[in-house]
Amino acid sequence: MPGFELTARQHRALEEICDAFCPGGNGLPSARALGVADAVVAAVALNPREGERRQLAALLGLWDSRPLGVLGGAGVNRFSELPREQRERVLLAWGESRAPQRRAVFQALRRAALLFYYMLPGRDGTRNPVWDAIGYDGPLGPLESAPAKPLPITPVDHDQRLECDVVIVGSGAGGGAAAGVLAGAGLDVIVVESGDYYDDQDFDGSEYGALTRYYMGAPSASHDQSVALLAGSCLGGGTVVNYSTSFRTPEEVRSEWASHGVPAFTSAEYTASLDAVCERLGVSQEYNEPPTREQKLQAGCVKLGWHVDAMPRGVRNCAQGKECGYCGLGCRVGAKQSGLKTWLSDAGQAGARMIVRTRIERVLVQGGAARGIAGTTVEGHHLVVRARAVIVACGAIHTPALLRRSGLQNPNIGKYLKLHPATAVWGVYDEELKPWEGVMQALYSDQHRDLHDGYGLKYETAASHPHLFIAFSPWRGAREHFALMEGLSNTVPMGVLLRDRDGGEVRVGRDGEPVVRYKLSPFDAAHVRTGIDGAAQIHEAAGAQRIYAPQNRWVHYEPGRGSRERFMSEVDAAGYGPGQLMLGSFHIMGSARMGGWPATSACDPTGQTWDVRDLYVFDGSSFPTASGVNPQISIQAIAHLGARGLAARLT
Ligand SMILES: Cc1cc2nc3c(=O)[nH]c(=O)nc-3n(C[C@H](O)[C@H](O)[C@H](O)COP(=O)(O)OP(=O)(O)OC[C@H]3O[C@@H](n4cnc5c(N)ncnc54)[C@H](O)[C@@H]3O)c2cc1C
């Protein structure tokens, strides 16, 4: 387990930075009083990349020195000697620096300080007083009637060697579906997951609890902080925290994927797998009561004459009300048909063993074939599982890292990463909307789905809890930012979800850890621009009083007073580069893609790696290109079809 300890000087510098972002006042605690710096230290301690931890410590060691003051815009003064306004100016100078590395530092510090300030509970475990000040409801608390956790977990409390037919690494959308199919076919299956097992009784709607326990800790952003990376990391993976939106792979995307040398994508078998997955998840448009924030999406689109439709959702007996807005923090009432409720439950009933809190370090390869895996539990016990076949389903960031650590050489491993970069334009309305409540994604608009050659974007919203707001909104000073937070209850995000054509890559460091490199190409940036303009139009048509952009600079207009054309030219001036535009990724894909040829893909049309026999990849990495729709159904269908083929071979 990595560690991170700061000297007193470094810790003080971190506290001063956090206080500059969130000074409190008027009866509210400062970041220091809430323990924000300690929370940041605890989060950084989980980053396995020692180089990054050391860089942060070095920066903090220098932060309050005169040389860094000169470089950072504090003149000959130390940061700690400056009055509040000047400290803010120093931070903003980092954020607007010409050097992308300095903008990256600003974004990392901004995100860390603000997120923990608004997510942490109060010092004594009570409500954070800031929630009341901004009118945010805060966590729901645990549900007394939540059932006990049903899945049997196999303990690994000493060094252990196990055997089975198929071992699956990662239990998310891909790994879970594969486990359900293979165990159902009578094979002896072991699923190994690095995260822990959380279920209904653990889900209390706390942002802090969810983000520090069920979400991926590292990497939390691309190398230059230009895209925040969100993924699940627990038994069930992303299916536990996702928003239950359940699109089938679009027909034109199936054809595009088939043209990459995988004819199965246009086959009746793939259709049957899509059907089976949708059936298992109960996908329907029955639980789609639009919450207040989506009524704005609906009203805006209707007024503009734009496409708007009900979202297909993978839920059963969904409560729909306030509860539903906490979906991304885990569904307390068990309505979300996550892997826990579906495939892993099926696999468990068919006798599959599930191991949690165990990170797999490598695949064991003998004579060119995969024969098992080796890893270590959180407590430090070694685990070896021997098997006839291995499935890697660690998600599209950690899958290429595991393949590389296992010695695979195909140059396409890690390439062709797609992120569906997402951003949000904010609309402030007269009435209180509580945008963190109600069905997560009841509606969407495909108005700009195909802007060029099948590439474009979707408009979707998401429940706006503080963590989501902070991810996509600017900080221009503590007072201004707090005023934005005070408006949270009246503010709606109009989400723009890009189908990216050009993408990035996952590189794997000498330490075996993944680093995500991603740059928005001019082609993709032009589509983001259309999306920002389109989202502003929806807000304007829906009656927003004020609209602001997801740029690092403050760019806004008031319909009726300012014009959208001028707003967009200011958005252009604020830029779409790293640290200039807030982007996040919820959909991570393509980094070990399937294809017909080893020269352009990492895995063959059955999902088996070109390098090593009996080693399969069934997860978001498998996509030949971006799906253009929220990907969980496509991932599960690929795993379903691939696991059917593997079961036929092994039984
Ligand atoms: C907040 C959020 C909302 C989303 N909403 C939607 C939505 O509404 N609809 C939709 O279609 N998609 C949604 N997605 C995306 C979707 O959930 C993911 O695309 C999907 O879960 C990815 O599946 P996967 O199998 O590739 O990997 P994951 O589901 O990410 O699973 C990978 C698992 O592998 C584990 N792992 C990684 N490395 C190792 C290792 N070395 N050893 C052992 N275990 C390891 C991880 O801990 C993780 O649990 C959302 C994602 C997020 C984060």
The ligand as an SDF file (V2000), in Angstrom:
LIG
                    3D

 53 58  0  0  0  0  0  0  0  0999 V2000
  -20.8260    7.8010  -12.6300 C   0  0  0  0  0  0  0  0  0  0  0  0
  -20.9910    6.9240  -13.8290 C   0  0  0  0  0  0  0  0  0  0  0  0
  -22.2110    6.8690  -14.4740 C   0  0  0  0  0  0  0  0  0  0  0  0
  -22.3730    6.0620  -15.5840 C   0  0  0  0  0  0  0  0  0  0  0  0
  -23.6130    5.9460  -16.1540 N   0  0  0  0  0  0  0  0  0  0  0  0
  -23.8040    5.0840  -17.1710 C   0  0  0  0  0  0  0  0  0  0  0  0
  -25.1010    4.8410  -17.6770 C   0  0  0  0  0  0  0  0  0  0  0  0
  -26.0830    5.3680  -17.1780 O   0  0  0  0  0  0  0  0  0  0  0  0
  -25.2400    3.9750  -18.7160 N   0  0  0  0  0  0  0  0  0  0  0  0
  -24.1690    3.3430  -19.2910 C   0  0  0  0  0  0  0  0  0  0  0  0
  -24.3470    2.6210  -20.2740 O   0  0  0  0  0  0  0  0  0  0  0  0
  -22.9300    3.5380  -18.8030 N   0  0  0  0  0  0  0  0  0  0  0  0
  -22.7250    4.3600  -17.7380 C   0  0  0  0  0  0  0  0  0  0  0  0
  -21.4920    4.5050  -17.1950 N   0  0  0  0  0  0  0  0  0  0  0  0
  -20.3870    3.7390  -17.7830 C   0  0  0  0  0  0  0  0  0  0  0  0
  -20.4170    2.2650  -17.4570 C   0  0  0  0  0  0  0  0  0  0  0  0
  -20.7680    2.0330  -16.1280 O   0  0  0  0  0  0  0  0  0  0  0  0
  -19.0340    1.7100  -17.7490 C   0  0  0  0  0  0  0  0  0  0  0  0
  -18.7390    1.9780  -19.1020 O   0  0  0  0  0  0  0  0  0  0  0  0
  -18.9270    0.2250  -17.5040 C   0  0  0  0  0  0  0  0  0  0  0  0
  -19.2030   -0.1140  -16.1700 O   0  0  0  0  0  0  0  0  0  0  0  0
  -17.5210   -0.2340  -17.8490 C   0  0  0  0  0  0  0  0  0  0  0  0
  -17.4910   -1.6230  -17.7850 O   0  0  0  0  0  0  0  0  0  0  0  0
  -16.1070   -2.3920  -17.7800 P   0  0  0  0  0  0  0  0  0  0  0  0
  -16.3960   -3.8210  -17.7020 O   0  0  0  0  0  0  0  0  0  0  0  0
  -15.2930   -1.8840  -18.9250 O   0  0  0  0  0  0  0  0  0  0  0  0
  -15.3240   -1.8990  -16.4800 O   0  0  0  0  0  0  0  0  0  0  0  0
  -15.8170   -1.5320  -15.0160 P   0  0  0  0  0  0  0  0  0  0  0  0
  -17.2860   -1.6260  -14.8870 O   0  0  0  0  0  0  0  0  0  0  0  0
  -15.1690   -0.2430  -14.7200 O   0  0  0  0  0  0  0  0  0  0  0  0
  -15.1870   -2.6960  -14.1290 O   0  0  0  0  0  0  0  0  0  0  0  0
  -13.8080   -2.9100  -14.0120 C   0  0  0  0  0  0  0  0  0  0  0  0
  -13.5480   -3.5100  -12.6370 C   0  0  0  0  0  0  0  0  0  0  0  0
  -12.2260   -4.0500  -12.6230 O   0  0  0  0  0  0  0  0  0  0  0  0
  -11.6280   -3.8020  -11.3690 C   0  0  0  0  0  0  0  0  0  0  0  0
  -10.1720   -3.8630  -11.5500 N   0  0  0  0  0  0  0  0  0  0  0  0
   -9.3750   -2.9820  -12.1960 C   0  0  0  0  0  0  0  0  0  0  0  0
   -8.0890   -3.3970  -12.1730 N   0  0  0  0  0  0  0  0  0  0  0  0
   -8.0720   -4.5620  -11.4890 C   0  0  0  0  0  0  0  0  0  0  0  0
   -7.0340   -5.4710  -11.1310 C   0  0  0  0  0  0  0  0  0  0  0  0
   -5.7600   -5.2770  -11.5110 N   0  0  0  0  0  0  0  0  0  0  0  0
   -7.3460   -6.5660  -10.3870 N   0  0  0  0  0  0  0  0  0  0  0  0
   -8.6430   -6.8080  -10.0090 C   0  0  0  0  0  0  0  0  0  0  0  0
   -9.6690   -5.9670  -10.3380 N   0  0  0  0  0  0  0  0  0  0  0  0
   -9.3880   -4.8630  -11.0800 C   0  0  0  0  0  0  0  0  0  0  0  0
  -12.1510   -2.4340  -10.9970 C   0  0  0  0  0  0  0  0  0  0  0  0
  -12.0710   -2.2260   -9.5930 O   0  0  0  0  0  0  0  0  0  0  0  0
  -13.5880   -2.4750  -11.5140 C   0  0  0  0  0  0  0  0  0  0  0  0
  -14.4950   -2.8770  -10.5310 O   0  0  0  0  0  0  0  0  0  0  0  0
  -21.2860    5.3030  -16.0830 C   0  0  0  0  0  0  0  0  0  0  0  0
  -20.0550    5.3600  -15.4340 C   0  0  0  0  0  0  0  0  0  0  0  0
  -19.9080    6.1600  -14.3160 C   0  0  0  0  0  0  0  0  0  0  0  0
  -18.5770    6.2010  -13.6270 C   0  0  0  0  0  0  0  0  0  0  0  0
  1  2  1  0
  2  3  1  0
  2 52  2  0
  3  4  2  0
  4  5  1  0
  4 50  1  0
  5  6  2  0
  6  7  1  0
  6 13  1  0
  7  8  2  0
  7  9  1  0
  9 10  1  0
 10 11  2  0
 10 12  1  0
 12 13  2  0
 13 14  1  0
 14 15  1  0
 14 50  1  0
 15 16  1  0
 16 17  1  0
 16 18  1  0
 18 19  1  0
 18 20  1  0
 20 21  1  0
 20 22  1  0
 22 23  1  0
 23 24  1  0
 24 25  2  0
 24 26  1  0
 24 27  1  0
 27 28  1  0
 28 29  2  0
 28 30  1  0
 28 31  1  0
 31 32  1  0
 32 33  1  0
 33 34  1  0
 33 48  1  0
 34 35  1  0
 35 36  1  0
 35 46  1  0
 36 37  1  0
 36 45  1  0
 37 38  2  0
 38 39  1  0
 39 40  1  0
 39 45  2  0
 40 41  1  0
 40 42  2  0
 42 43  1  0
 43 44  2  0
 44 45  1  0
 46 47  1  0
 46 48  1  0
 48 49  1  0
 50 51  2  0
 51 52  1  0
 52 53  1  0
M  END
$$$$
